[in-house]
Amino acid sequence: MWTFLTKRLGIALPTVLVVATNSFFLVQMVPGDPASLILGQEADAAQRAAMDRELGLDQPLPTQYLSWLGHALRGDFGTSFITGQPVSQALGQAVPVTVSLAVLATLLALAGGTGLGLLAAVRRGRTDRIVYAVCTCVMAVPGYWLAAVLLLAVRVRLFPTGEYVEFTQSPGQWLGHLVLPVLALGVPSVARIAFQSRAAVIDVLGQPFVRTLQAAGLPRRRILVRHVLRNVAVPVVTVAGLTFLFLLGGVVIIEAVFNLPGLGTVMLQAVNNHDLTVVQGAVVYFSLLVTVVNLAADLAVGALNPRVRVA
């Protein structure tokens, strides 16, 4: 397992470095002058030049990159041009919101999708057709539309309103603020996992060892729980990891709709305000989240299927 982990880290770390490097140079191509953004358009050339020297923007671009990378490796992504707050602090406050939302939505999709897929594969017939039809309709529903519909529950005060509450302050209010965003984000993915798990269960049920267990007289429930689900776990875990990454792409809209102070909201505000240091830091944070999730999914698959570890 350690060799397997080392190989995955050997792929993950250079990937993060490439993403960070690309984000730095792409941000430099964005039109605009940070000095003018900080000082205002009324600042004269001398004031802007002094600010450029203070920010290190008068240095050659490779020097700026090496300086930024050295600080980033120590967790220092600079200071926001707009608020003056350290970027690491602002993003550190936003990460728990985004991770909570994505994790809960993934768990919802995993539990609901696996259950529906197993039900459709085992019962077949009419149940299978109903599950297939419902999941097809659910997949066609845009997440932002579902979020807008679910906002009606906030207007009739079925769920908490106001600012987001951290888990450490009040677990109940924390969960109450996340119920609707999790539903809006996770429900469409229930259908995707249902289709995947249904196909995987049908494939396993057709294997010779299952028929042998059935002929031996083992109870159906025992066969499903101890043998079928164990073999279905590998593709389902793989899809769960991909689902988490897919949901990360949707948190920007969902956080904006429900006014959650997550990474998506911080990044969107930074883009609108031309706050480039925050944009750079947010891109790196998102890439780190993707890398960690990919690594966790690979390790889970490797633990479930030893053949993967030696591949």
N, C-alpha and C positions, 0 to 999 in steps of 0.2 A: 504493500500500500504506500510506503514511503517513496518508493521509486515512481509509482504512479502519480503521487502528489507533486514530486519534484518536476516531472515532465509537464504537468499541467501548469505549474508556476512558471516554468521556463517559457511557456507560451503566453501566459496571462500578463506577466510583468512587462515584456516588450510591447504588448498590445496597448497597455495603458500609457506607456511612454510615447508611442506613435500618436495616440489620440491627443495627448497633452500637447505634443509638438505641433500637430496640425491645428489644434484650437488656438495656440498662440499666434501662429503665422496667419491664420485666416482672420483673426480679430484685427491684426495690423492692417488688413486690406479694407476694413470698414471705414467709410468716409467719416470725417469728423476729427476734431482736435480736443484731446482730453484737457489741455490747459484752458481752452476757451470754455469747456463744459464746467470746469471748476470755478474759474474766475468770472465767467460771464462774457457776453459778446462785447461789453464795453471796455474790456481790458486792452491795453496797448501792446505793441510788439515786445517791448522790454519786459513787461510783466509776464507775458506768455513764455518768453524765453527763460526767465528765471524759474517759472513753474516747471518747464520741461527739464531743466537741470535738476530741480529738486526731485522730480519723478524718475530721473534717469533716462528720459526720452531723447536726450541729446546725444546719447551714445549710439554706436552702430548697432544695427538690428541683431547680429549674432551675439554681441555683448549683452544686449538687453535680454535675449533668450536665455543665455547661460545664467545670468543673474536671477531671472524669474524662475528657472528650473531649479537652481540651487535653493532658493527660498521655498519653492513648492515642495521639494523633497523633505523639508523640515516642517511642512504643514502651514507655511506662511504664503498665502496667495495675494498679499497686498491689502490695500484699503479701498473701500468703496469711494468712487469719485463723488457720489451724491450725498451719502449719509456720514462718511468718515468712519464708519464701523469696519473693523477688520473683516475681510471676506470670510475667513475660516469661521469666525464667530457667527456671522449671519447664516452661512450654509449649515453650520453645526446645529443651529436651532431649527432649521427647516428639515434636515434629514429624518429625524424621528417621525415627523408627520407623513412624509412621503413613504417611508418604509412601512409604517403602520398601515397606511392605506393600501399599498401594494400587497403586503403580506396577507392581510385579512381578505382582500379580494381574491387572491390566489387560493387561499384555503377554502373560501366559498366555492370557487370554480372547481377546485379539486374534489371537495366532498360532494357537491351537487352533481358534477359531471360524472364522477365515478359511480355514484349511486344510480343515476339514470341510465348510464351505459350498461351497468350490470343488470338492471331490471329489464332493459330492452333485449339484451342478449340471452337472458335466461328464459323470460316469458315468451318472447317472440310473438308472432301473430299480431293480434289487434294492439296489444300493449306496445310492441315494437313500432308499429305504424304511428301510434299516437305520439310516442316519444320522439320519433323522427320528425313528425310534422311540427311539434311544439319547438323542438330545437332549431329547426330550419327557420321558423318565424322569429325566434329570439335572436338568431345570428344576423337577421336582416335589420334589427332595430339599432340605430346609431346610439352610441353611448351618450352623446350630448343631448339627444332628444329624451332619452330615458331620464337623464339627470334633471332636465327641465320639468318633466312630469312629476318626478319625485319631490321637487321643490314645493309642490302643493302641500305635501305633508308637513313641511316647515311652516307654511302660511297658516295652517289650521292648528298649529302648535302641538302636533303629535310628537315632535322631536325637539331637542333643545335648540334655541336660537342664540345669537350673539357670537362672541369670539371663541376660538378654539381653546379647549381646556386640556392641559397635559395629563398624561396617565398618572403621574405621581401626585398631582393635585386632587383629582377626583376620577377614579377609574370608570364610574358610572357615566359621568358627563362626557368623558373622553370617548367612550363607546357610543354614547348617544349622538355625538357629533359625527361619528364615522359610519353609522349604520347606512344612511342614505347614499353617501359617496361610495361605500363599498358595494352596495347593490348596483348602483349605476355603472361602476367600473367592472364588477365581477360577473354579473348575470350573463352578458353576451358570451363570456368565456366558458360558462357552464356548458353551453351547447358544443363548443369545440372539443372539450375534454370528453363529453358524453359520446360523441362520434368516435373519438380515438379509443376510449375504453370499451365501447361496444364492439368495435372491430377486433380489438385485442382479446376480449373474452370469447368471442365466437371462434377465433383462431385456436385458442387454448382448449376450448371445449371439444374441438375436433381432433385433438391429438390422441394417439393411441393409449398413452398412459392414463388419460381420463376415462376412456372406455374400459380399461383394465380395472381401475378403481371402482367404477360403477358395477362391473361384473362381479367384483369381490364383495359387493353388498355394503360398501361404505355409505353412510348417510349423505344425502345431496348437499346439505349445508356444510358438512365437514369437508367435502371435496371442494366446494366453492371457496371456503375461508382458508383452508390450509394449503391448497394446491393451486387452484385457479388464480386467486388473487395474488399469490406469491409470484407467479409467472407473469401476471399482468403488470406488476409493480414497476418493472423496468421501463416499458414504454410510457406508462402514466407519469412516472417521475420525470422522464425526459420532457414530456409535454408540459408538465407543471413548471419546470424551469423556463421553458420557452414562453409559457403564459405569463410568468412574472415579468420577463423582459418586455413582452408585448404590452402588459399593463403599465409598465413604467412610461411607455410612450403616450399613454392616455391620461396620465395624472395631470398634465398641464391644463387640459380642458376641465377635468373634473374638479381640480383644486380651484380653478378660477370661478366655476359655477357656484361652488359651495363656500367660497371665500376661506379656503384652508391655507395657512401660511407654510406651505411645503416648498420643495425645491422647484417644482414647476412654476409656482407663483413668483418666487424670488427671481427665477431666470427670466420669466416673461416681463416682469417689471424692469429688470436690468436691461433687457433688449429695448424696451420702450424708452428708457431713460438714457440709453447709450452708455451704460455703466459697464465698460469693457472688462474691468478686473473681476467683477462679479460673474459676468458671462463666462470668462475663462475658467474661473474656479468651479462654477456649476457644471460645465462640460466635464471637467476632470472628476467631479464627484459622481456624476451619472455614469461615467465610464468605470469608476471603481465599483459602483453598485452592480453594474452588469458583469464585471469580472468576478466579483465575489459570488454572485448567484450562479454564474456558469461553473465556477470551481466547485461550489457546493453540490450542484446537480451532477457534475462528473464524479465526485466522490461518492455520492449516494448511489449512482448507477454502478460504480465500481464495487461498492460494498454488496449490492444485490446480485451482481453478475461478475464473478471472479474472472471470466474470460476477457472482460473489458480491460482489466488491469494489466494483462499481459499482451494486449494488442499493440 
